[in-house]
Amino acid sequence: MGWGKDGPGTNLSFVKSFKTAGHHASTRAMLRRADMARLSLAESLSSAGKNRYDNVITGSREYLPLIHQVLASCKAYPDGAVLDEKLVFEWSSGVEKSKASTNKKSRYSKSEALMYELIMVIVSESLAHAGMGCDATTNGKFPIASKSFKISASIFDFLAKVQLPKWVTRGESVTEKDLPAECSVGVCEAMKFLFLGIAQVRK
């Protein structure tokens, strides 16, 4: 799931893109934090090891408030939110097979919508909780596994009922077939029921 450490989008910079609009010191500091948090999350998504899922969860939670700040700033000052460099967010799916494994770039779905970035970061946290549940199951820690799967299910429920419908109703030009499966309400609902079912079995 995610970008991959050296995948497309890792050179994206909020600081460079909002160079003119974000001239205030506090705004520049926030944008720098967003860049650092994004790169940190990208590294966690591409890493391996026993702390991988913990790092993805931590990275997602650190990055999400910063995305909200950028969104809030753009909403409050729409005339001033003129980009010096285009923002193109690129993600690969964490739940579906690459559509063309022979072409590395084709694994990544692009969008200029900040809401796309927001949704995929939330998805990353949810799948990390599911990954922790799988590891806990392997180690025979079923109560911990059940809790992790329930958290994942609740996040997918939030995506299906709140976040994804909000994106669509805002009039964004969203074509589900061009985005990762996780950007579909139906898939998020299915993932919710899947992980709830696994949580019950693992009690």
Summary of the structure (lengths in Angstrom):
residues: 203
radius of gyration: 17.4
end to end distance: 27.2
largest distance: 55.2
contacts: 634
relative contact order: 0.13
helix: 65%
strand: 4%
